[in-house]
Structure formats: C-alpha cells, structure tokens
Amino acid sequence: MINNEKSCIFAQLIDNMIIGIEAQRLFRKEKHGMDYVVLNELRQLQCIDSENIYYVFVKPGEDHCLSDSDNMHIIELNCPTYFIWEQWALPIAAKSKKVELLHCTSNTAPLCCNIPLLLTLHDVIFMEERGHSASTYQRLGNYYRRYVVPRVAKKCHRIITVSNIEKTNIIMKLRVPQERIAVLHNGYDDIYRQLDDEHNIYKKYIEKSDFFFILGNTDGRKNIERMLIAYSIYLERSNVKRNLLITSLGDYYINQIIERHNIGNIRNHITLTGYVPIEDLPFLYNRAFAFLFASIREGFGIPILESMACGTPVITSNTSSMPEVAGANAILVNPESIQEIADMMIRLEEDNDFYLQQQNYGLKHVVAFSWKETTKQLLSIYQNIF
C-alpha cells in the first residue's frame, strides 16, 4: 500500500512540468492581436491550472496587465532589440529557471535552444509575395521571420496555429507534417458584449453614434484603401450619410489615399482617433452601426468576434480564414470588389430586416468561441507533448 502511494506521488511529480512562456510584448502600452491572445491564455491558465509551474518571460513596459500567482511567475528581461531578447536573453533565462518546455507565442523562437519548443505560429503571411504595401518596420519584421521561422519549425515538438486554413498554409509553405500542427481557434475577451454606455464614453472619439467603424492599420493586406473608396461610393448613394470612425491612422496616411483616388467627399465624414485602449473599444463597437473588416488576408480575425459579441453587424471577406471565423451566414464579400463592399453598406442601411438578422446571427455565432475552451486545449497540448 505504501509503495502504491509512493508510485502515485512520483507519477504526479512527473506529470507536473516547468513551462516557460514567451510573452515579450505583453507589458507594452499599445497592444495588438497576438499580445491579447497570450494575455487571455495566461489569465485562463491561472484559473484552470494549479499543477504546472509557469515562468512568463516579458520585456519591461508600462502596462503591468498580469501579476504573479502561486504557480505563475513573471520574469522581466531587458534587452535593446527584439532579436537580442529572443535569440539570446530568452533561452538563457529559460535555462536558468530549469524550464522543461518553452512555448513561444508570437510566430518566432530562439534558433539555438536546447529546451523542447512549442511554437504558436499565427500565420505565414510574412512568407507570401504580396503586391500591397507595408511600412519599413513591417518589412524588417518579415525579413526576420522569413529567416527564423523555417529553421525553427523543423525543431519544434509541436506547432499551434489559429485556423484550419492556416494549418494548410503552414504545411504548404514550411513542409511541416500535419500531425505536428494543432489548430486552436482564438476566442474573444468577455469585455466585448452589449453595453449601456451611460457615460457616453464613445464621445471621447466621435460626436454622433451609429457610425461605420474600421480598426486602422498601415499594412496593405488590411485593405483600408478599398474600404475608403467603397465608403466614398456609399456617401454618394446614401440618404443618411453615416460618418466613419477609424482608429490608429493619421491624417497623412488618409490624405494620401484621398488624393490618389480623388475621393475628397469623404474628408468631412471621417474621424481619426489614434490608438484606442482596449477598455474603450467595446463602447465603440456598441455605438457603431456596422464594422468594416474586409481584409485581403488574415490568420484569424478576432475583431470579427468582438464586433458580433457587441451586437454590431460585420462586413468581412470571403477569403482566407474569415469565412471560418465569421461563419457561412455572415456578410462575406470579395475584398477586392469595392462595389460589393459599398453595396453591403447600403443594404445594411436600407434593409432593416437584414440588419436585425445579421445582428442576431452574430450574437449566437460567437458563443462557440471561448478563451476558456481554447486554453483547456492548450493545457492538453502541454500535458501530452512528449
């Protein structure tokens, strides 16, 4: 009996692991998609796993959005560049903590690391030849990923990606056996829900509600240019002429598009907000008439879920991962067809039954996506990786 008890205790100790999680940009003030993915997964791990020991490696920043818990410890590593942080400081710190599995969450990982690797590869967009523009910073990041990812992918025990279409892309681009790739759909934060904006928080950004809403980004695959031209057509046809609110873009970028396409009619109808903190975004989704997310290419598309959860219809694309995320009954347009985008803007405005149908569809559809369920699947991968 005593021997059996000792065996059980020993087996439990074997099952419990020391897991390192790379979350370099977690504490930066202006977070983006991948930052929120790892933040939500870490918060869920704190709730559902009290057995494994976690070391979360981050770069110092202003937003301390995650705190230590009994079995999760935050380790800040200060390095001047992304490359040095990831390729040098991270593996040294992980080794010093006796990490048994290192989960790198943001597409890249150390090339020289003796610790077993798990990589979350959100997409392989950086390996695709694209005709649309990108900033210098985005191009440099793509060069880095093109060098690192094919080499790291061969070493990883497992690769996690976020959609079935992206799994197919990874197999084609990196020649990774499909059995080494797991698909974990992203979720959405529960702050995104239908809200009463009793303090009119949206008025920090725009005077009138019922606007079209775009999350701005200078990457050409986000298709901002075509959506602005579509908005110009909408204004010509609409009797209401709803305004357009765009985050994270400046006057210079917008004015270039206006001048290039001679669409000056949109100038007085656009509001540019700059960066919007996450705590205010739900109020903008709630006060928006519709959300425009007609990207050319996405690995997943979390904003689709965020908008649906707030009861706001979404116009999104019929390409890459977006049909998988939005579902077959969503508004799916050809993102290269400016006319299709404009037509759907007008239809939502003029067909109230269609608008309510899309609103109700979105609220029901998002129930299938949960960070808790995603993280349970992640924990299962940790426990069964060897």
Phi and psi in degrees as a GROMACS rama.xvg file:
@    title "Ramachandran Plot"
@    xaxis  label "Phi"
@    yaxis  label "Psi"
@TYPE xy
-64.117  -41.8019  ILE-2
-61.8172  -39.3596  ASN-3
-62.8039  -41.7997  ASN-4
-63.1421  -41.0347  GLU-5
-63.8619  -38.787  LYS-6
-63.4871  -41.2117  SER-7
-64.0112  -43.14  CYS-8
-63.6704  -43.0584  ILE-9
-62.9266  -42.1954  PHE-10
-61.8989  -38.1667  ALA-11
-66.0925  -40.1414  GLN-12
-64.3442  -37.0018  LEU-13
-64.5894  -39.86  ILE-14
-66.663  -33.6025  ASP-15
-76.6524  129.091  ASN-16
-116.781  160.635  MET-17
-101.095  111.768  ILE-18
-112.985  127.415  ILE-19
-97.0841  137.343  GLY-20
-125.257  119.63  ILE-21
-77.874  123.68  GLU-22
-142.981  55.0996  ALA-23
-49.7768  -45.0938  GLN-24
-97.8497  15.4721  ARG-25
-60.3743  -36.1474  LEU-26
-92.4715  3.13583  PHE-27
-71.7929  150.441  ARG-28
-70.3998  -45.1775  LYS-29
-96.9403  88.2401  GLU-30
-82.6838  158.452  LYS-31
-133.326  -170.413  HIS-32
-49.0503  -56.0342  GLY-33
-63.9473  -31.4812  MET-34
-63.3054  -41.5479  ASP-35
-73.9765  -28.9642  TYR-36
-62.1075  -52.6344  VAL-37
-68.2085  -34.0154  VAL-38
-61.6852  -46.2985  LEU-39
-66.9091  -38.1385  ASN-40
-66.1988  -40.2089  GLU-41
-64.5511  -42.3819  LEU-42
-62.3056  -39.2256  ARG-43
-69.1454  -39.416  GLN-44
-59.9734  -36.8554  LEU-45
-63.0667  -28.4642  GLN-46
-85.1618  -37.5546  CYS-47
-105.341  -12.2746  ILE-48
-126.213  113.699  ASP-49
-111.026  8.33478  SER-50
-99.8384  -55.2142  GLU-51
-72.1667  156.399  ASN-52
-103.851  131.192  ILE-53
-117.759  137.615  TYR-54
-118.879  119.802  TYR-55
-104.342  118.26  VAL-56
-98.3998  120.751  PHE-57
-132.076  162.033  VAL-58
-92.8634  139.41  LYS-59
-55.196  142.836  PRO-60
-160.121  179.94  GLY-61
-78.3814  -30.6745  GLU-62
-101.768  94.0822  ASP-63
-82.9928  78.206  HIS-64
-86.0594  -3.60747  CYS-65
-139.681  136.776  LEU-66
-115.85  160.21  SER-67
-59.4748  149.631  ASP-68
-130.563  -175.987  SER-69
-54.366  -40.7355  ASP-70
-120.776  14.1965  ASN-71
-127.152  123.353  MET-72
-123.172  129.424  HIS-73
-89.5797  125.568  ILE-74
-117.016  115.866  ILE-75
-91.3981  127.941  GLU-76
-119.194  120.117  LEU-77
-101.926  112.957  ASN-78
-136.684  151.843  CYS-79
-71.7125  -28.6433  PRO-80
-133.174  159.201  THR-81
-58.1145  -45.1433  TYR-82
-60.352  -49.2776  PHE-83
-65.3916  -40.9874  ILE-84
-58.0341  -49.2322  TRP-85
-77.1157  -43.1223  GLU-86
-85.171  -19.3662  GLN-87
-121.453  -59.6924  TRP-88
-67.1002  -41.1121  ALA-89
-61.9439  -53.4338  LEU-90
-64.3789  -32.6339  PRO-91
-65.9507  -45.6881  ILE-92
-65.5032  -40.1338  ALA-93
-64.0822  -41.2623  ALA-94
-64.6302  -39.4581  LYS-95
-65.2259  -25.3712  SER-96
-94.0993  7.22523  LYS-97
57.9882  37.7477  LYS-98
-64.2755  134.648  VAL-99
-98.2829  -20.6898  GLU-100
-145.829  127.82  LEU-101
-110.566  117.471  LEU-102
-100.948  110.479  HIS-103
-96.0463  125.917  CYS-104
-104.886  -1.56722  THR-105
-129.413  45.6912  SER-106
82.8499  -27.011  ASN-107
-124.949  170.056  THR-108
-158.478  166.898  ALA-109
-64.5446  138.895  PRO-110
-76.8626  -35.4693  LEU-111
-112.545  94.7251  CYS-112
-151.423  122.222  CYS-113
-85.1357  -2.76467  ASN-114
-85.202  136.481  ILE-115
-53.4673  135.52  PRO-116
-110.398  139.5  LEU-117
-121.078  127.154  LEU-118
-118.19  128.304  LEU-119
-90.4472  110.99  THR-120
-108.099  97.1312  LEU-121
-63.4278  -35.3791  HIS-122
-167.452  171.634  ASP-123
-120.879  34.798  VAL-124
-59.0506  -34.9111  ILE-125
-64.5151  -16.5912  PHE-126
-95.3303  -1.98914  MET-127
-95.6245  141.091  GLU-128
-76.0343  121.364  GLU-129
-125.191  138.144  ARG-130
-81.8208  -11.7459  GLY-131
-92.3465  164.218  HIS-132
-80.7569  160.453  SER-133
-146.825  155.267  ALA-134
-72.4553  167.422  SER-135
-59.0211  -42.858  THR-136
-60.3517  -42.9768  TYR-137
-66.6003  -38.6366  GLN-138
-65.5818  -42.5536  ARG-139
-61.8364  -41.7137  LEU-140
-61.2197  -38.83  GLY-141
-66.8327  -40.3133  ASN-142
-60.6516  -43.4819  TYR-143
-61.0761  -47.4099  TYR-144
-65.7892  -37.4699  ARG-145
-62.7397  -31.4345  ARG-146
-79.5545  -45.9621  TYR-147
-78.0397  -48.3698  VAL-148
-61.7197  -46.8748  VAL-149
-59.1026  -32.457  PRO-150
-76.7676  -41.7971  ARG-151
-69.5406  -37.5563  VAL-152
-57.6179  -33.2309  ALA-153
-69.1971  -25.1488  LYS-154
-91.9661  -20.4506  LYS-155
-68.206  138.323  CYS-156
-65.7596  -42.0354  HIS-157
-144.723  155.159  ARG-158
-122.122  132.448  ILE-159
-104.372  134.759  ILE-160
-131.068  176.474  THR-161
-110.861  -2.32919  VAL-162
-154.625  158.017  SER-163
-67.031  -35.8954  ASN-164
-65.7054  -34.1629  ILE-165
-72.7752  -32.0599  GLU-166
-59.0924  -45.3169  LYS-167
-60.5254  -42.4936  THR-168
-63.0774  -41.077  ASN-169
-65.2568  -42.5331  ILE-170
-59.9725  -43.019  ILE-171
-70.2538  -43.9776  MET-172
-80.1823  -37.042  LYS-173
-110.497  -5.76238  LEU-174
57.3377  38.9278  ARG-175
-87.388  132.435  VAL-176
-58.7175  137.464  PRO-177
-62.2528  -26.7423  GLN-178
-71.1205  -13.2249  GLU-179
-92.8306  1.73143  ARG-180
-114.8  127.642  ILE-181
-111.944  140.116  ALA-182
-101.54  119.017  VAL-183
-120.944  107.86  LEU-184
-62.8924  142.167  HIS-185
-69.5187  163.411  ASN-186
-113.057  -158.415  GLY-187
-141.764  150.708  TYR-188
-70.0188  142.034  ASP-189
-73.8193  0.0908696  ASP-190
-70.6915  -18.0593  ILE-191
-88.3104  102.807  TYR-192
-159.499  172.453  ARG-193
-69.7638  127.877  GLN-194
-131.026  149.701  LEU-195
-92.9291  114.961  ASP-196
-87.0941  70.4741  ASP-197
-65.0872  -23.4644  GLU-198
-98.0658  7.26321  HIS-199
51.8126  48.9393  ASN-200
-61.514  -30.3489  ILE-201
-60.4594  -25.5403  TYR-202
-70.1483  -8.84854  LYS-203
-64.1995  -21.124  LYS-204
-118.486  -31.8774  TYR-205
-153.386  145.535  ILE-206
-75.0855  -44.0203  GLU-207
-110.16  140.014  LYS-208
-79.9467  -175.287  SER-209
67.3714  45.4478  ASP-210
-105.635  161.03  PHE-211
-79.3343  148.061  PHE-212
-131.642  131.986  PHE-213
-132.111  134.032  ILE-214
-86.3012  112.818  LEU-215
-76.7751  151.861  GLY-216
-164.925  138.477  ASN-217
-81.0527  -10.3322  THR-218
-65.2618  126.892  ASP-219
-59.1171  -27.1764  GLY-220
-67.5997  -16.4704  ARG-221
-73.3307  -13.3754  LYS-222
67.94  27.9096  ASN-223
-58.9785  -39.548  ILE-224
-60.1358  -49.0804  GLU-225
-65.5586  -37.1289  ARG-226
-65.8233  -33.9491  MET-227
-69.3825  -38.6789  LEU-228
-65.3595  -40.6062  ILE-229
-61.8038  -39.1456  ALA-230
-64.0106  -35.7033  TYR-231
-61.9183  -42.9277  SER-232
-64.7576  -41.9465  ILE-233
-56.2041  -46.3116  TYR-234
-61.4299  -35.6937  LEU-235
-67.7642  -31.2982  GLU-236
-96.9288  -21.5521  ARG-237
-82.8182  143.052  SER-238
-87.2779  -17.9174  ASN-239
-93.6051  -42.2815  VAL-240
57.8793  62.402  LYS-241
-65.5778  147.228  ARG-242
-75.2816  167.629  ASN-243
-123  125.939  LEU-244
-107.249  129.886  LEU-245
-127.697  128.464  ILE-246
-91.6699  158.897  THR-247
62.7701  16.4161  SER-248
-126.625  151.304  LEU-249
-106.01  172.681  GLY-250
-58.1478  -40.954  ASP-251
-59.8235  -47.0498  TYR-252
-62.8578  -46.4082  TYR-253
-65.9441  -41.8219  ILE-254
-64.6411  -33.6884  ASN-255
-60.5362  -43.6793  GLN-256
-66.3679  -43.7529  ILE-257
-57.8322  -46.6369  ILE-258
-70.3787  -37.8285  GLU-259
-63.9689  -33.1498  ARG-260
-113.922  6.31326  HIS-261
53.7124  51.2037  ASN-262
-117.491  49.2541  ILE-263
-61.979  -15.6204  GLY-264
-65.0115  -17.1809  ASN-265
-87.3527  -15.2012  ILE-266
-55.9838  -45.6201  ARG-267
-82.5241  0.866196  ASN-268
-109.629  0.63309  HIS-269
-105.367  137.399  ILE-270
-118.828  126.175  THR-271
-106.1  126.324  LEU-272
-100.24  -17.5005  THR-273
73.6706  -162.75  GLY-274
-69.1488  135.08  TYR-275
-111.784  123.097  VAL-276
-64.0101  152.313  PRO-277
-58.19  -33.5026  ILE-278
-67.5501  -18.7708  GLU-279
-95.5738  -20.8523  ASP-280
-57.5985  -41.4494  LEU-281
-57.7381  -33.6034  PRO-282
-71.3369  -33.1106  PHE-283
-70.936  -43.1988  LEU-284
-57.9066  -44.4996  TYR-285
-64.5012  -37.0754  ASN-286
-86.9726  -9.82288  ARG-287
-73.8957  150.64  ALA-288
-77.7293  -43.0555  PHE-289
-157.86  155.322  ALA-290
-109.967  129.749  PHE-291
-101.341  118.817  LEU-292
-140.462  55.9251  PHE-293
-92.0789  60.7485  ALA-294
-69.4943  157.093  SER-295
-77.2939  -38.2772  ILE-296
-152.835  129.393  ARG-297
-140.398  144.49  GLU-298
-74.2911  -32.9581  GLY-299
-145.254  -82.2555  PHE-300
113.675  57.9386  GLY-301
-56.5926  -37.66  ILE-302
-56.6241  -25.5352  PRO-303
-59.135  -47.5547  ILE-304
-67.0991  -40.2268  LEU-305
-59.893  -44.8566  GLU-306
-67.251  -45.4518  SER-307
-58.7533  -41.8356  MET-308
-64.1577  -24.2262  ALA-309
-90.4418  2.93967  CYS-310
80.412  22.0411  GLY-311
-110.994  121.404  THR-312
-59.187  149.217  PRO-313
-120.711  133.379  VAL-314
-102.418  111.284  ILE-315
-129.01  -172.307  THR-316
-101.846  156.067  SER-317
-94.9536  20.7844  ASN-318
-118.205  165.364  THR-319
45.1788  -129.512  SER-320
-83.2346  -11.0887  SER-321
-64.8962  -37.6966  MET-322
-63.0491  -34.9811  PRO-323
-64.3938  -37.6312  GLU-324
-81.6943  -46.6903  VAL-325
-78.7873  -26.871  ALA-326
91.8916  161.195  GLY-327
-66.4977  -25.8311  ALA-328
-96.7564  8.78065  ASN-329
-78.058  172.432  ALA-330
-82.8331  105.851  ILE-331
-115.834  121.51  LEU-332
-121.133  159.81  VAL-333
-71.4986  114  ASN-334
-66.8875  -15.2879  PRO-335
-90.834  -3.14257  GLU-336
-100.474  100.957  SER-337
-60.3126  -36.9226  ILE-338
-65.4751  -41.7156  GLN-339
-61.5565  -41.2327  GLU-340
-62.8034  -47.5202  ILE-341
-62.9262  -40.9237  ALA-342
-60.4672  -40.9557  ASP-343
-71.0036  -32.1072  MET-344
-62.2891  -44.3326  MET-345
-67.2828  -41.6631  ILE-346
-62.5535  -43.8205  ARG-347
-59.0064  -35.2296  LEU-348
-75.6462  -36.2896  GLU-349
-97.9274  -19.2556  GLU-350
-112.655  92.9064  ASP-351
-65.0645  -36.6897  ASN-352
-62.2639  -42.3883  ASP-353
-63.8854  -40.4687  PHE-354
-60.8329  -49.0179  TYR-355
-65.1951  -36.3691  LEU-356
-60.8595  -45.0432  GLN-357
-67.3093  -38.1907  GLN-358
-60.8405  -48.8178  GLN-359
-67.9658  -38.7904  ASN-360
-59.5161  -46.9423  TYR-361
-61.481  -43.3519  GLY-362
-61.9339  -36.9695  LEU-363
-76.6018  -37.2106  LYS-364
-65.2882  -39.9828  HIS-365
-69.7979  -14.5787  VAL-366
-59.0043  -26.0141  VAL-367
-75.3947  -8.26516  ALA-368
-114.448  124.648  PHE-369
-148.149  131.252  SER-370
-64.1087  -32.6071  TRP-371
-62.1313  -46.3398  LYS-372
-66.9163  -42.1378  GLU-373
-57.809  -44.0637  THR-374
-71.7956  -32.1835  THR-375
-60.2191  -41.6854  LYS-376
-67.4107  -37.9916  GLN-377
-62.2938  -44.9673  LEU-378
-61.2167  -37.6274  LEU-379
-63.228  -37.9327  SER-380
-65.0487  -44.1078  ILE-381
-54.6199  -45.7991  TYR-382
-74.6821  -19.6258  GLN-383
-120.766  18.4286  ASN-384
-74.3903  -26.2329  ILE-385
